[in-house]
Amino acid sequence: MYRGTFAVVDLDAIRENVAAIRARLAPTTRVLVTVKANGYGHGAVEVARAAVQGGASYLAVASVEEGIALREAGIQTPVLVLGASTYESAMAAAKFQLDVTLTEDCLDWPDVPLSPPIKGHLKIDTGMTRLGVRTNEECVRLAQWILARSDVECQGAFTHLACADAETLHHAEQQIRRFQEMLGILSNVGLHPKLVHAANSAAALRRLDWQFDMVRIGISAYGYAPSDAFVPSVSLKPALNLYSFVTRVHTIQTGESVGYGATFTAPRVTKVATVPVGYADGYPRRLSNQSFVWVKGQRVPVIGNVCMDQLMIDVTDVDEVSTGDCVTLYGHRAPSDWTRQNLSHYGIGTDEALEWLRTTFRESAREEPVLSLDELANRLGTISYELMCALSPRVPRIYVK
Ligand SMILES: Cc1ncc(COP(=O)(O)O)c(C=O)c1O
């Protein structure tokens, strides 16, 4: 916190988002929340706990290592590893009671039983073309392999939709039809997975008839819509907020430049504020001269190239900006009394300071966010997912719950 750049992660928002999605589903449908990539940048362990409080009864990660981190933090909820499994990764997963993804590659596993045995989810590629069995023959072979192995329990069968967030659901409908065909094949060979699942956030928000036994939600749990092609059926609350404190205010003359490469030249006498956040924190350099931040109740532009650790903003039109004022990079407006000086008064890193930040944040969080990750993502031609995941480990996260 000494640097003055920090993220606030609103765990109440995550809990409420999960609960709102849960409430629309059949009571028997399970909710899996994906906490891969450090919980989409928010912090996997904290998100996992909030998600479970909101009604999630499964979690997913990308790798066995991510799953082990959850177990080591004491999280007992079932965890599915979504990435491809090798025999070695399955051995490690079994030790930590993590479910694995079963694909045609498993057919090459040595004929030595895993101990302890493993729970697996058979992955069916119905059109994402990423992982899983694709042909009927592959599906039968994998199903027979599972049935023949005493060390592999078929906990689930799943597919992943490539275009559930698109304007039309034509592609997703085709995938679901193919999925149902493949489920029929599994049943014919005598394999009856306990949990059938296909829906990501977009599908869970749009098609209750695609919920099967479980939905796998990610982005919606973090409070963002998967795309702007449809309006989510529940109101989602963004959980991630990024703040920093101004470290310097300086006036430059017309014609003087700002930052590396001198990509901004002042068209007038300009008041420039320096903010200690940069691309190494996850604020992309491609936002140089392209985005806005919020300071003292006003939206102001980022000027010059975003540096690794700092960026500059034009505060000419903001009255009385000074060193220590709080800047909102994205999320809810920083409360008006958030200044570096007030934080120091409470004592950086103290419980008192954290409590003050949390309490005052809750008041701001009643309003709509002033700067959304969707806006920044649109400027960059990317998606909110990428910006969340980019938030660097060096940015301290303050958890509000
Ligand atoms: C296999 C799988 N299921 C579910 C999800 C969750 O998707 P979303 O974040 O769009 O809800 C992901 C995310 O990438 C995924 O890879």
The ligand as an SDF file (V2000), in Angstrom:
LIG
                    3D

 16 16  0  0  0  0  0  0  0  0999 V2000
  -14.6220  -24.5060  -20.0180 C   0  0  0  0  0  0  0  0  0  0  0  0
  -15.1230  -23.2100  -19.4860 C   0  0  0  0  0  0  0  0  0  0  0  0
  -16.3150  -23.1640  -18.9000 N   0  0  0  0  0  0  0  0  0  0  0  0
  -16.8320  -22.0180  -18.4100 C   0  0  0  0  0  0  0  0  0  0  0  0
  -16.1480  -20.8320  -18.5160 C   0  0  0  0  0  0  0  0  0  0  0  0
  -16.7680  -19.5620  -17.9970 C   0  0  0  0  0  0  0  0  0  0  0  0
  -17.0320  -18.6760  -19.0360 O   0  0  0  0  0  0  0  0  0  0  0  0
  -17.6310  -17.2300  -18.7380 P   0  0  0  0  0  0  0  0  0  0  0  0
  -16.5520  -16.5010  -18.0000 O   0  0  0  0  0  0  0  0  0  0  0  0
  -17.8790  -16.6410  -20.0800 O   0  0  0  0  0  0  0  0  0  0  0  0
  -18.8290  -17.4270  -17.9290 O   0  0  0  0  0  0  0  0  0  0  0  0
  -14.8980  -20.8340  -19.1260 C   0  0  0  0  0  0  0  0  0  0  0  0
  -14.1680  -19.5720  -19.2530 C   0  0  0  0  0  0  0  0  0  0  0  0
  -13.3270  -19.3370  -20.0420 O   0  0  0  0  0  0  0  0  0  0  0  0
  -14.3760  -22.0510  -19.6320 C   0  0  0  0  0  0  0  0  0  0  0  0
  -13.1880  -22.0980  -20.2350 O   0  0  0  0  0  0  0  0  0  0  0  0
  1  2  1  0
  2  3  1  0
  2 15  2  0
  3  4  2  0
  4  5  1  0
  5  6  1  0
  5 12  2  0
  6  7  1  0
  7  8  1  0
  8  9  2  0
  8 10  1  0
  8 11  1  0
 12 13  1  0
 12 15  1  0
 13 14  2  0
 15 16  1  0
M  END
$$$$
